């Protein structure tokens, strides 16, 4: 995955075209590499305009922007599969499939049934999508971006200047994490890989739920030292959830690929928001 140098970096789940070159102990499953993203060098302006320190959305007057997922260039033909389409309830046929709303409901059920994720307040996660540029199966699948610094701090010093992360509010509630899925690539994984990717991103959220990422002892602080063991733990959590009272109606959509959902609903849509930026805090300014 190509990263931009002017964004807050979180954790990334991606599938490399060749052997993984990712460093550290990211989970490696069936060709999947997970590489940590970190706070990077920041560009404070975009096209000459100052970036706002706070972004707010409200259903009443400024709703979250929603876009339709398009079929990327050189996409591999996916079979719609009539039987599979009808076997799983994904909502009214002919109406756009809201990917982010379905993922939010599924994650709320996951954290209710998984003790390792019980600290997560789904109401403070902002779920979004990003458009895959090509139809290749390799590359970004999902990422979680923290909206606070280490230990939940609002600011940090960089070259003697205090910086803050852009803050996101939805209907008056401040978001602590941005969870983004790359579509249609994520939907075109098999069911097991989709579920493990979902657990992988949720597990990166700090047990203190203060806007930072879960950190491990040692050099590989965003992942465990062993990719194999990390992968096995995510698979164990996913299996335990599915066998521990999971609401099967909530994850039925993960058994369908992008083309199956698009054939039934006409389109697949999701929230699209800018990735948060690091901004300098003017001397004497109060961070709120």
N, C-alpha and C positions, 0 to 999 in steps of 0.2 A: 504494500500500500504506500502511495506517495503521501507524505504528510506535509502540511503547510506550516510555515515557520511563524505564523502569527496567531496561533490558537492555543488554548489550554489543551493539554494532551491528557487523555485518559488511558484506558486499556482497550486494546484492539483484538478482535478475533478475526483472523484472516486465513485463507487457504492459499499457499504458495504454489506457483506453477512447477517448481522443482523442489529439491530438498530444502527444508527450512533453513534460512540464514539468520533467523531471529536469535538474539542472545538472551540468556537468562533462562529461568525455569518455567516458561509459559507452557500451558497445556498443549500437548501435541496428540491429536487424535485423528486417525485415518487421514493423514495428510494435512491436518489443520495445525497452523502455528499461531500462537498468541504472543504478541510482542508488547511490552509496556510502552506507553506514551508518557512523556513528562512535560512539565512546564517548559516552554520554549522561548526563544527570542521573539519579541512582540513588535508588530507594527502598530503604532498608536492611531494612525489615520487610515481611512479607506477612501480612495479616490478624492483626497483632499478634504474630506469631511471628518470632523471629530466624532468618535463613536460614543454613544450614550452609555453611562455607567450602569443604568438599569433599563431593562426591557420589560414591558408589562402587556399582558393580554387579558381580555375579559370577554366572556361569551356575549355580554350585552352590547358592547360597542366596538370592541377590537378583538375579534376571535382569533385563535391560533390559525395561521395560514395552512391550508390543506391543498395538496396537489395530487394529481393522478400519476401513477407509476406507468411509465412507457416501456415498451419492449425495446431493449437496447440493441445497438448494431451488432450484427453477427451472432444474434441469439440462436442457440440450438432449439430446434423444434421440440416443444413439449406436448406430449399427448394429453388431451383434456380428460379422457376417461369418464364416460357417463356414469358408470356404476359408482365409482369413488366419489363423484361429485354429489350424487344423491344420498349417499350413505351417511354424510356428515352435515349437521345443521350449521350453516354459516350465516343465517339471516335471510331476509326476503330476497328471492331471486329478482334480478333486474335492477336492484338498487346497488350503488357503489359499496364495495366491501371496505369498511373502515379498519384498516390493519392496526392502527395504534390503539383504538378502543378495544379491540379484541385482545391485544397483547396486555393492555392494562388490566382487564378483567382476569386474564389468566395469571398474571403475576400476583394479583391480590389473593387468588386462591392458593398459589404456590407458597407465599409467605405465611398463610394461615396453617398450612400443613407441614411445613419444613422448619424444624427447630433451628437449624443453622442459619436460617434467613428471617427468623421471627422479628428481628430488630428493624426490619425495613418497613417504612411507612410509604406505601405506594402512592399516596396522595401527594408526596413531595418528589416524585420521579416524573420527569417530563419525557414522554416517549415520542420519538420522531423517526423519520425515514430519510434516507439519502438515496439518490438514484444511481444505480450501477451504470457505469459508462459503457461497458461491453457486456455481451452475453456469456463471457467465459465464466466457468465456475470458480476460477482462482481469484483471490483478492479478499477485500474486506467483507466480512459477514455481519459483524455488529461491534459496537464499542460503547463503553460507559465513560462519560466525562464528568469528573468531579467539579463542583462549582464553588468549592472552598479550597484553601491550601491545607498543608499538613496539620493534623489535629483540629481541623475546622476553623483555622484562623482566617479572618477576613482580608488581611493584608500581609504582604511579605516585602522585604527589602531586596532590591536589585540594583547594584551599583550605587547604593546609598539613597535610592529613591523608593518610596513606598508604592506598591502596586496592589491593585485589587482585580478580581475577576468580575466581568460583567455579571450582574445579578438578574435572574429571571423570576418574574411573578406571574402566576396564572390565577385569575379570579381572586386576587389579594393574597394568595399563598405563595411563599418563596419556595422555589424549587432548589433542591440540593444536588441533584444528579440529572444529567441528560443522557438518556439511553437511546441509541440510534441503531437502526437496522438498515442494511443495504439491500434494497429490493430492485429487481426480483431475485437476486442471487440467494438471499437467505431462504426464501420460500422454495427454491428449487433444490435444497438439500433434502436428504431423506429425513424421516420423522425423528429418528434417534439423534441425528446431528443437530437438528433444529432445537430439540429439547436440551441437549447438552450445552449448546451455545447460549441458550437462554439462562441456564443455571450458572454458566461460567461468568456471564456479565453481572448477574445479581450477586454472586459470591464475592466479587471485587468490591462491593460496597462495604465501607467500614462498619465493624460491629457497634461502634459508638454512634453511627448514623449522623455524623456531624458535617457531611459534605466532602470528606476525604475518602481515600481508598483504603481497603484492608491492606495492612502491611505485615510482612513476615520478617522473622529474624534472619540476619545474614545478608549476603550480597544481593540476592534476588528478592528485594523487599516487596515487590508487587505480585510475585508468584512464588510458589514453593520451589525449592532447588530441583526437584525431580518433576519433569514434565509428565512422566508416566504415572506417578502417584497422584499428581494434581488431576490428570485426566480421569483416573480411576475414581477419585473422590467425587468429581462432578457426575460421572455416570451412576455412582451409588446414590447420590442425592436425587437424581432424576428417577431412578427405579423406585426408590423409597416413596417418593411423592406419588407416583402412578399407582402404587400398591397401598396407599395409606389414605383412602377416602377422597382422592382427587375427583373433581367434577369433570367427567369426560366430555360433557357438552362444551366445556370451555376450551379444550385443546383440539377439538375435531378439525379446526381449520389448518392445524399444522400437518395433518395427514394429506393435505392437498397441495399441489404445486401452484405456481403463479398462473399458469394458463388455465388450470381447472377453476380457480377462483374467478379469473377474468371472464371465462365463458359463462359462468353462472350469474355473475353480478354485473357484467358489462365493463367494470373497471375496478381497480384496486387503488385506494387513496390512503394518504397518511399525512401527518403533520410534518411540515418542513420549516425549521428555524435555523438561523445562523449559528455557527459554532461560537461559543463564548470566547472573548478576547481578554487579554491582560491590558489593563489601563493604568497609567500613572495617576497617583492621587496627589492633587495640588497641595502644596505646603499649607498646613492649617485647616485643610478641609476635613469635615467629619464624614466618616464612612458609615452609612446607615443602611 
